[in-house]
């Protein structure tokens, strides 16, 4: 056999091997005309799996017509999706499937030329990258969302505790610039005690359960008059067999505006509470004047009697004079105590938590309303816990609520034809909570009125603004408690206060 025949057979074998490889390839290999319509001259069988067309259907088809309108001129425009290297172009674009939808293809193409450099045909190798491209798009969208988020989002290495990523909101909160990044470690962002306790527990919980939710205050630079806190920690595991934690996503929030709003609301509540106390004292003015007038009248009588005895020479010793002075002093102290309680009640104060005896406060408020109770023919009956109930709260505000409820119970007997008119005050401690109830045995409250009782400006009285109970509920809820009322509409009403014991 001649050398030419051998070479011819070898060429045939090589061509067959090449055709076999082309036909078995999962990539789509195609030949196209060098004209603008990019007509398919030949295509591998992979076209059917990839685009749904048979080789016969695709051969002779204008390839340009199947491009997505937005991607058809990628090569001409040198779009960002086009890369060039060593005479080959790689383009990522959308191409129409036989069923009408588009898939993403990544095609590497090369133009074959004759000896004069004139294009003969274009050889392309294409693969379906739809899943990969959609995943990248989702990642880019997520990255844009993360970067644009007003929440602080940070990634932290599990082992080194170094922050490997911070979004724009984080840089703004910490007062640094993204263009001049500063290396941060978690321990720099918290007070030592907070880092060793709260944050350590949060990371451990996230590592064990996947996520942690809560509130941990961040330590910002001294020149940053802001407040921020960590709200969520997410643990991300590697894909190895051990599935150990690789890094954490830490989500925080700048709460400066929220804190300012809370402080403003607190100031507003204090103002409203103060106004309510002033209105209450105004409503009690007649009773208070009468109560103060009693010790003043007694002082006047003692003084006049003492003067007459001096004029008549009936004082036989200094001891008798001292006794008169003692009686006068006792009444003066009584009047001073009434004024002191009234001034303390109407004084404008800041929110101030302190520990005080709840049962003592109940007795003090009842004493404060003694004259009003007498005028209405009511009596205070106490069913107080034997234990000395200590409560951590704002004493002035809690006493304001008690006074409001006591007065409501007294006034509930207006127009009621009952001889025995008790206002029953009860206290008890149960399950780390303190309960206070104020009851009357008057006519009760209808279901309709009971539903509106705590609404601002609602009142069943002929006088008053209807703010007392609304403000009282706000005060109790600010203390982490609850205030509600129960009534059968016939035999009386009972108001309940529930507060955390805090001791």
Secondary structure, 3 states (H helix, E strand, C coil): CCHHHHHHHHHHHHHHHHHHHHHHCCCEEEEEECCCCCEEEEECCHHHHHHCCCHHHHCCCEHHHHECCCCCCHHHHCCCCEEEECCEEEEEEEEECCCCCEEEEEEEEEEEECCCCCEEEEEEEEEECHHHHHHHHHHHHHHHHHHHCCCEEEEEECCCCEEEEECHHHHHHHCCCHHHCCCCEHHHHCCHHHHHHHHHHHHHHHHHHCEEEEEEECCCCCCCCCCEEEEEEEEEECCCCCCCEEEEEEEEEECHHHHHHHHHHHHHHHHHHHHHHHHHHHHCHHHHHHHHHHHHHHHHHHHHHHHHHHHCCCCCCHHHHHHHHHHHHHHHHHHHHHHHHHHHHHCCCCCCEEEEEHHHHHHHHHHHCHHHHHHCCCEEEEECCCCCCEEEEEHHHHHHHHHHHHHHHHHCCCCCCCCCCEEEEEEEEECCEEEEEEEECCCCCCHHHHHHCCCCCCCCCCCCCCCHHHHHHHHHHHCCCEEEEEECCCCCEEEEEEEECCC
